Amino acid sequence: MSLRNKLLISISGIVVVSLVTATLVISTVTRHAFERINEDRTMALTAQFHSEFSRRGDEILQRLQSIAESDRVARMAVSMSRPQPDISVYLNDARSMADGERLDFLEIVTDNGTIVSSAQWPAKIGYRDTSLASPISTSSHAFLRREDLPNGSALSLSCISKANVGEKPLYIIGGRRLDQSFLASLTLPPGMRAFLYVNLQPTFSPSFLIDSTGPVPHAELLAPLIGEAQQPGRDATRLVHWSNDAKDDETIHAVLLPAENGASPGVLLVGASRRPYVELRQQINLSGLLVGGGGILLTILLSGWAAGRVTRPLRELAEATENVAGGDWQTQVWIRSDDEVGKLADSFNRMTRELSDQRQQLLQTERVAAWRELARRLAHELKNPLFPLQLTVENMLRARDQNPQQFDEVFRESTQALLAEIRNLKTIISRFSDFSRMPQPVWQTVRVNELAGNVVRLMQPQWQASPSPIECRLELDEAAGTISADPDLLHRAISNLLLNAADAMPQGGVLTVRTQATAESVVFEICDTGSGLNSEECERLFTPYYTSKIHGTGLGLAIVQSIVADHHGRITVQSTLGQGTCFRIELPRSSAAIKAAEPRSSGASA
Amino acid sequence: MKRIALALIAAISLTACSLHAATRPSYGGTLRISVQAAPTSLDPADPIMSETHTGQQISRAVFDTLVRLDDKGVAQPDLAIRWESDAEEQRWRIWLRGGVRFDDDSPLTAAVVASSLRFSNPRWRVSVDGDQVVIETGFAEPRLPYELALTQNSIAKRDGSIRGTGPFVVTEWNPGKVLTLIARENYWAGRAFLNSVVITLGQSYRDQLLAFELNKADAIELSPQGANRASADRQRVENSRPMMLISLVFAQPPRSADETQRRIVLAHSLDRTSMNAVLLQSSGEPAAGLLPNWMTGYEFLFAPESRNGVLQGRTDTSNTRWSFSYDASDPALRMIAERVILNARDAGIALDNAGNRRADLRLVDAPIESLQSETALQQLAQRLGLPIPVFQSNGPAEAYAIENELITSARVIPLIHFPYFYGLDKETHNWDAVRDGNWHLENVWREVPAP
């Protein structure tokens, strides 16, 4: 990844993290603030509802007092004070009184609980209701009462009033049914609704939870809240998720309603919709997202521009460095500023100039050293045959002066020796000549295994005739196929390696010629079981004129390396002292690969 | 002064004549009756007619029976002038009255009578022997004449329409709404006093009372409360003896001894006295037996406290829940039903209102049509869906044993014997429903204003 991209990512990352953190902090703080406001609103609405509820209770109490003070009840009370009163005449009185005062439930009872008239269950007339507390106490506020009906039971908001006429008082117990119509009649602020859970069974039953429209769908979601509220002295508030849409959420406050005696038969729930709050929060979130997203996009663009500006001199420096590595020692960069990067560019320019000068000096030194080495080698190589030549000529001169009768014989022997040494000189000179004049490869399609087999076949008789025979093993990969190469040059390179291997095994041994195929290259391996080379020898093995042999010129492996390099391949050596040496030549298979390797041909040989 | 004295004498004379005219039956006039029931059929064999008091009264106006019961419950000739049975009382021969004609002027024949009896009593083998009709019951049936007196055995000619030989003829029939009858001039027992009778059906007690107050009805039914109010307002109220049984009937026999015990607990828990005294304003009688005491003389023996049963508290009634149905459109029945629910709840038994659906327990009002106790018991058993008893003799001991067996079977719980209440205007006379609750429309007459 480029420095520019790294810079871009780093800057963008920092900005994004900062933006997200800031957004989260703002969002959290905002949410908490809104939650607090919403909670305050819910509590205010709940208080308003309680006020409305109390007002309804007061209204019922007033109506009951109106009934208690009516003439009908007064006459009834007087009649009931007489011995053996006939209560059957009051069968329908409670119903008509309840209708007149718009009450759903009304019962007129004596102080011992005997029902004189009942609106909701007329057949209770004359029945003694043992569920009433004795003595019956009037109430100054409304309470919840479970009303038994012929078809079940219902919940009412009731009050008790007393008619003190005659000797025995009459109690007027009445109220309104707490059902969906009662809830619908309540005046509630917008966004608020009331639920009522009629606790007529020991376990929670969803069917007993109603709102102003009837049974509440998914009522089971409120079961934990209702259970919490049913604990004495505890109001409970919960956030209820009615659906996956947060706008449907409601903050619901549950209150256990006051009961006539003992356990309350009802829980009142006041729900405040969170829709306005959620919509506002979503607007804020959307704005935050848009601003944040825009900021991030702008940051990326500006970061890209800034990173480009900052890294441009560095990129030019990197390109210049690559040029230098590629051999362009004259590369210079443009100094754009006088800051650290400018100083770096200046230093680079100065470095390349100095490197170029030093390289020229090094080349000159190497050239001189090469000439000296060449001269030394030539002197060494030529000195050996020249010394016998000198001795032979001096021997001829001495024989002509001292033994003229044997001169002819000496002359003949000496001329033969002279000719042999001269041939030797020619051979030495021709090797130097060959090394200086390596031909360019003539590309042909070469069958790899066939080439290796031919070379081995030519040399095998010589190895078998040796006093210490060498066993040759051919391990040819059938998938080797063909490559583009010069068959003569390759033949020569492999022959050189085979000769070296044979020379490394004067006591005989095993010589292995192996071919291997890969998808893009072919490998020749020539391994011997000779004495092996140490690491220093391995390093200097391909240096021209270096040899470990007594009569070697040190040019054989240099020629092999030259041939492999001309084929855009590479040669490596692995050797272990006492176990043998293994040369490995890897050649590209196709001309396309060879062409692809052209730019790096200078560094292909090892 | 003399002129004033003459005017006073004339006025007193006119008043005396008027009073004299009011006590003497006169022909003519229309009687307008308003009732709660709304029968949709006029066939006397249809249960809609035979099992309701109103249906029975309409049948008696349009159709005749072979036998009728007098005020003492003794069988008297009606369309039949004579009847005989063989020694085993399985084969009955009946001699028909001659000269009787249907309202289409066709004569009453043995074939028509046999056809009518076969229709209303498929279990009988009815044949014609000359002018006589032969009925073979297949078992000893000493009370056959009493059965022939039931309105379900009224003689009807069914030839697409339905025709009777009764004192009145149907002129307008709007099923469930209005029935108009006119008197037959050639009725074999003599023409009825009234010219016509208009019966408005399906009217609630309140609507009937309004119609009566607005002078749109001359005779109406009254609820117990309505009867008390009318009496208090010094209006004319007539009631029968308790001729209707209000009872609780279980749809199935008890499946176990435990269920029998729970049914007995329910029977013990019901406060019949309060039901009658408070809800019905003492207009009926708490019922211990199926038939009222005035009919049998032994009803008091069935009083719950005198029977051997398991008292409430000794039987586990928890988790006892029965479905319960009753006719909520009848205020008296609804009131009794709600009191039954209340008493049952106190006994730990829950009764759930099943509306009009088939229920475990029903509150049923059944008219007692026959004044002959064994026949009335058979009829009640049929009406209540109980096994119809078979009597071997005519003794009260057997009647008591059979009624006792019906009650202890825990299928039926008698509650109240209830009379019929009627509100009548002052112009309607001879409404003789006191004993058997029947209207006897052929005897009713109205004061007809002088032309």
Chai-1 contact restraints between the chains, C-beta under 6 A:
chainA,res_idxA,chainB,res_idxB,connection_type,confidence,min_distance_angstrom,max_distance_angstrom,comment,restraint_id
A,S88,B,V278,contact,1.0,0.0,6.0,A-B,restraint_1
A,S88,B,Q281,contact,1.0,0.0,6.0,A-B,restraint_2
A,W121,B,E338,contact,1.0,0.0,6.0,A-B,restraint_3
A,A123,B,M335,contact,1.0,0.0,6.0,A-B,restraint_4
A,A123,B,E338,contact,1.0,0.0,6.0,A-B,restraint_5
A,A123,B,R339,contact,1.0,0.0,6.0,A-B,restraint_6
A,I125,B,V278,contact,1.0,0.0,6.0,A-B,restraint_7
A,G126,B,S274,contact,1.0,0.0,6.0,A-B,restraint_8
A,G126,B,V278,contact,1.0,0.0,6.0,A-B,restraint_9
A,P150,B,E338,contact,1.0,0.0,6.0,A-B,restraint_10
A,P150,B,I341,contact,1.0,0.0,6.0,A-B,restraint_11
A,N151,B,N353,contact,1.0,0.0,6.0,A-B,restraint_12
